[in-house]
């Protein structure tokens, strides 16, 4: 019932500046949801119900979406100084068709870049950079990457995988591979990664494993999301502090990964029965996300306490007043690529 990566959630101090960056520089210019309201169901993770603003936006080249979040009722706590040996979501990778071209373009835009595009052994060609508030991102050029809603002159696509720092690789494999079903290894690398020079804590021995599901996704959004992957990293001599220790959901930083699921109540129960940490149970009344979008959602935790959201989208807008009620649609019948391409008319430049 899990069909891959749906979005990555990031807490910001200034939502407007953050969305400007993700929209204008990285191409996440189709907002599926924009809302401002009190987050009642997240009170367990936010220190009580909090007023907040959220934009969930997609990139027309396909891949997972980005959720841009800002507290309004309190100041978000800053993220700790970055260390590649920390636990939690360290980075997120975006797919790219021509990484050399993207590198030049990001330099021209004044983006803070860590390294030029480079490959290493079994690892694909990748370059790292920072977003407007210092979150570590990367571009990855993978030979078999698919691009869904191809736009002329577009190059950088959506999110292809998050990188999750873990304390015990074998325990984390049980969770991500055996429980969540990301059971195919794309690469298993052990050693030093020279491409990470300049990233604090990243110059030592480490193990990196990239996982994906062996099955082809059959969800409503399979044409667009393409399943997605998850990378796990364990640094041998890492600091091993969780990036959200002493902080809450919505504070600054990359806070969650979200999986696209069917039948959220059954999925949540099954995952908890298999050993996932229960965090927030699935809602029974659909949650209005604004802009015509609604969903069911729940939260579980990995062995280190990193938040994993489960989301079942129940409706979302396509164009104008055209909106899909997905509860009336067979779960194994993907939405038509033609209909999804109408999303290009909702782009915000």
C-alpha positions, 0 to 999 in steps of 0.5 A: 500500500506504499507507493513511494516518495510523495514530498519532503517537508522543510521548516523555514523562517521566511516562507516567501523567500523560501518559495521564491527560491524553490519556484524561480531557481529549482522549478517548483512552480505549481502550488497544489496546496497553499494554506494558512490555519492552525495545525491542530493535529500536529500539536503533539509534535509542535508544542500544541496547536500552532498557526502556520503557513504552508505551500506544497508545490511540484516540479513539472519534470516529475519527482516528489514535491516540496512542502514549505512550512513557516510558523506564524504563532511562534518563532521557529527554533534554528537548526543546529550547526550542520554535521554529516554524521548527524541523524535525521534527514541530512539532505535531499536530491533533485533529479537533473537532465544535464547536471553540467548545465545546471551547475553553470546556471546555479552559479550564475544565480549566486547559489551557494555551491559546495562542489562541481558535478562529480561521480565516484565509483558506484555513486552517480554524478552529483553536486551539492549546494545550499538553499536560501536558509542553508539546507543542504540539497543536491542534484543527481544525474542518474542514467535511467531517471524518468522525466514526466511532464517535460517542459521545453528548456526545463532541466532541474526536476523534482525530488528523487531521494532524501538522504537520512543519517542513521546510527545503525545501518542494519536496524535502519535497513530492517525499517526502510527495506523490510517494513517500508518495502524499499527493498532493491539496492541501487548502490551500497558504498563504503569509504570516503566521498571526496565530493563532500569536501567542505561539508562538516563531518563528511570527510570520514569513512561512511556507508551509503545505501540507496534503496528503491521499491522492486515493484512498479508503483501503481498509485494514482500519481505513479506516472508523476512520482515514479516511486522515488528512492531513499538513501541511508548514510552511517558515518563511522566517526559521526557526531550522531546527534539527531537534528531535531533533538530538543526541537519540534516539527516545523522548526527550521530544517528538513523535518520529514519525508512523506510516503504516498499510500493507499488505505492509510488506516490499514497501512499505519496499523500494519507498519506499527504492528511490524515495528515502526514507532507510532507517532500520530494515528491516521485521521478519519476525517479528510484534512483540508490543505487549502486550494482544493486539496485534501488528504488523510495523514499519519506519522511513524518514526524510524529507529532513530526517531526521524519522522515519516509521514504517510499521506493519502490524497483525497482530492486535488485541483487540476486547472480552474474549477476542475478538481479530482475526488480521488476517493471515488477512483480505483486505487490501481488506476493512475491518473491520465498523463494528459490530465496531469499535463494540465497542471502547466496552466497553474504555474506561478512565475 
